[in-house]
């Protein structure tokens, strides 16, 4: 039995579908009973648990051969990341109680960075899980290609995409969520006995300008990237409702300045199969 948290998202869902297609039993760990019914219909056992509830998580992980940990992302965290720390405490307590033989945790590119930024939430999770007397594989994916889903309407309707990734000709490591779910399915079925890290990106790195050109090809209209000036970010993010935009700003700085990078560099990462054009075509079709 494989217990999957975050199964209602793109990565967890792909992981679960891959395991089910291989004839493996899956336990869907969800917080929403409504979404639980859908996964039960796919043949999953269902466990209801909030990610901050150690007791419910321990019950959900009980007797599981493998557990996939997908921590919820907090995009506007309070100072000190109290939301992430609450989840980390519950997850580590539950894993120590259930003691599965295999654990895969979705982390992130740059989790080894010492600069405080939005991705520090994953750094804290890695630190806590490394302290457990259990082997954990940390899957560190690159920037999600699906993040361009936020830009479909602007590209289609105005031919302009506002880019926080800059300069616009700087290549950024990116990966499709389909590749992340597929690799996670491989890892959770392997008999790894030591804690380790697997870093994952697409076949090649992509510049914002190349992303705009790919949008233009699919939409059959001119599309260009427009860099959002760094000095405007804080006011812009606050106008959008963020209370503490500094972690997000520092994350973007990390990509732009190069200190959010794979620990083992481009040469040490596993490469995915899905091209950006494939992802963008799916995103555009989904908003038609």
N, C-alpha and C positions, 0 to 999 in steps of 0.2 A: 504494500500500500504506500502511495506517495501523497503526502499532505501538501497542498499548494495554497499558500496565501497569495492575495492579489490576483486571484484567478479571474476576476471580472475585468481586469485590465488587458491591454494588448499583449504584454509579455507573458503574464501568468496564463492567459487564455491560450496563447500559442503553445506554451509548455504543456498545458493540460491536454490539448487536442493531439499533440504529438505523442504523448504517453498513451492516451486512449487508443489512438490508431495502431500503436504497437501492442495492444492487448494488455496494457498495464493497468492495475486498479488505481483509481485516483480519488482522494478525499478533498472536496472543495471546501476550503475554510473561508467563510463569508460572514459579513455582518448583516446583510440584508436578506431576510427570508424570501422576499420576492425574487431576488436574483438566484437564490439557492434552488428554487424550483426549476429554473432553466438548466442548471448544471446537473441536477438530478435526472432531468430528461435526457441528458447526454450519457447517463450511466454512472455518474459519480455518486459516491457516498458524500453526505453533506455534514459539515460541522459549523455551528454558529459561534462566532467569537469576534470580539473587538480586539484590535491589535494592542490595546492598553490593558487587556484583561488576562493576567498570567494564568489564572485557573482555567479559564475557557480555552486558552491556547494549549495548555498542557494536555487537556482532554482531547483537543483536536489533533495533537501530535502523537497521542498514545498509540503504541504498536505500529507506528509508521516506519517503513524501511528508510524512507528519505523524506526530508522536509525542505520545501522551498520558501525562503524568507524574502518577501518583497515589502520593505518598509514603506508606509505611506509617505508621500512627499509633502512637505509643508513649504509653500512658496513664499510665505511672508512670516517667517518664524519670529517669535519673541526673542529678545537678547538672551544668549546662553542656550538656545535651542531646547527649552523645557518640553516642547511637544515631542521631539525626537527622543529625548532622554526617557520620557515616560514609556514610549514604545520599546526602547532598548531594554529597560528594566524588565518589562513583562516578557519579552521574547527570550532573553537570557534565562530568566527564571523557568519559563516553560520548557525550553530545550534541555536545561539541566535536569528537570524532572522527568521528561519523556525519554531522553538519551537515544535519539535515532542514530542509526549507523552512518547515515549520509545527510549532510546539510549543504545546501547551495544558497548563498545569500546574494541578492542583486545589489551590487555596490555601484561604483561609478569610476570613470576615468578621473584621475587626479585625487583619488581618495588618500594618497600618500602625502598630499600637499600640506604644508604647515601653516599656510595663510588661512585665516578664518574667512569662509565664504559659504554660499548656500549649500555646497556639496559637503561641508564639514559634518552635516547630519549623517552621511554615509561613513565618514572617517570615524565618528564616535561609535557607530554600530560595529565596524570592523574591530576596533579596539576592544570592545566588550566581548564580542564572540571569540576573538583570539584567546581570551583569558579562560574560556571554557575548556574542560578536559575532553573535548570532542573535536574531530577533524571537520573543518569547514572549508568549502571552496568559495572564494569570493569572485563573482563574475563582474568584471568592471567594463561595462560597455561605453562606447563613445557617445557623442551628442546624438540624440535620436533624430533620424531623418523625418519622423512624423511630426516634429516640432514645426515644420513648415505648414502644417495644417492650419495654423493661425493666419497664414499669409495668403491662402487661396483666394479669398474674396477680394483683397486689395490687388493681387496680381491680375485677377480676372476682370475686375471692374475699372481699375485705374492704371494698370500697367506699371505700378510702383510698389516695391516692398521695402519697408523700413527695416534696416539691419542694425542690430546691436553687435553682431560679429563683424569686426573690422580690424585692419583694412580689408577692403572688399576683394582684394586679390590674394588674401592669405588663406591657404588651404587648411581646413578644419577636419579632424577625424570625426566621421559620422557613421552611423550604422542603422539598419532597419530593425524594427522590433520583431519582425518575423525571424531574423537571424538570431536575435537574442534569445527568443523562446526556444528555437531549435537547438542552440548550443546548450542552454540550460537543461533541456531534456537529455542531452548526451551526458552532461556532467553528473546529473542526479542519479543516473543509472550506472555510473562507473564506481569501482571499488577503490576509492581513494582513501588512504589511511593517514595522510598528513594534511595539515592546513596549508592551502596554497591559493594562488591568485591566477585567474585567467583573464586576460585583457582582450577586448573584442572591438573591431572596427570593420568598416566596409572594405571592398577591394582596393579602393583608392580614396585619397582625401579630396575634399570638395571646397572650392572657394564660394563665397556668397555670389560673386558674379556668375559662376558656373551654374549655381542653383537658379538664378534669374534666367539664364539662357535656356535651361531645361524647362522652366515654366513657359517661356516664350514658344518653345518648340511644341509643347503639348497644347497650349491655348491658341496657337497660331496668331499671336499678336505680340508687339514689342513689350518686353517686361524688363525693368531695370531695378537694381538695388540702390537704395539711398541710405547712406550711413547716418545714424542718429547721433548728433554731437554728444560726446561724453558729459559735457557740462550741463546738459539738459536732463540727464537720466533721473536724478533724484526727484526733481519737481514733477517730471512726467509720471514716474511710478507712484508717487504720492497722490497725484491727481486721479490715478486709476484705482486708488483705495488702499495701497500698501502703507503699512504703518512703520515698517522697518526695512527699507529697501537696500541698505548697505550690503547684506549678504548676497543678494542677487547681483548687485553691481560689481562686487568683488569677484563673483563667479565669472561674469562676463569679462572682467579685466583679465582673469586667469587664462581664459581661452585666447584672448586677444594678445596678451603679453607672452604666452607660451609656457607659463608655469603650471597650468592645468594640462597635463600630458600623461601618457602612459608611463608607468614606472620603468618599464623595459623598452620604451621607445617604439617607433613604428615597426622596427624589425622584430620586436618581441611579441607583437600582438597576433592573435588569431584573426583571420580575415573572413568576413561574411560573403554571401553570394548575391544578395539583393542589391540592384542598382537604384540610384536616386530616382531615375526616370520611372521605374516601376512603382516606387512608393508615391511619387507625385501624381501619377496617373490614377492611382487608387484614391488618393485624397481628393483630387478634383472630381472624380466620378461620384464620390460620396457626398459632395455638396451640390451636385447638379440639380 
